[in-house]
Structures are given as C-alpha cells and as structure tokens.
C-alpha cells in the first residue's frame, strides 16, 4: 500500500474541513440531469457557449462541473446569435452568462 505524504494528508484534511469537493466524486443523481457541455468561454464578458443535449430555459438552476471545480447558478439569460431567448432545445448552442470561470468540456446539469 502506498502511503500519502504528510503534505498530501494535511491538504486533504484542510479541504475536507472547508467543505471543498475536490477529489470527491458525486453520483449522477446528485449532479442533476446532464443538459449540455461548454464549448467556449469568453472571460471578458463572463459568458460561455453551451451545446445543449436537452432543453434549457431561463430560470432553471444549473450546476457546472469540470476540472475539479463545480458551482451552481440560476440561468438569468440566454442568447442565440446575440438575440435573447427564454428557452432553447436540444442541439442548440446558446450563450450563457456564468458566475465563475469555465473551460471547454465542462458539463452543465439542471438541478
């Protein structure tokens, strides 16, 4: 059995006490229903392009997961080709304002 170093053990304990989820795997039911994937991020306007695999509408609560990070937010607005929309269907690529940095490949779940 490989033993963790002192530093790794302490880091894990500190993160666990703070409630960080890094390294903790959530079940699919805890994440919510997968509705899409981030395909691009625009940091200067804090917006992401999401390729939808299921419908999404303004007011839905989403969880964005990827790269050891995750956060939840409400869908405040969406756009297709710079035009505001209230709902989008599977297959659409929508612009979505995000409250934290994201990267290509992050998954979007409705909770």
Secondary structure as UniProt FT lines:
FT   HELIX           6..18
FT   TURN            22..23
FT   HELIX           28..31
FT   STRAND          33..42
FT   TURN            43..46
FT   STRAND          47..52
FT   STRAND          56..57
FT   TURN            58..59
FT   STRAND          61..66
FT   TURN            67..68
FT   STRAND          69..74
FT   STRAND          78..80
FT   TURN            81..82
FT   STRAND          83..85
FT   STRAND          87..88
FT   TURN            90..91
FT   STRAND          93..97
FT   TURN            104..105
FT   STRAND          107..110
//
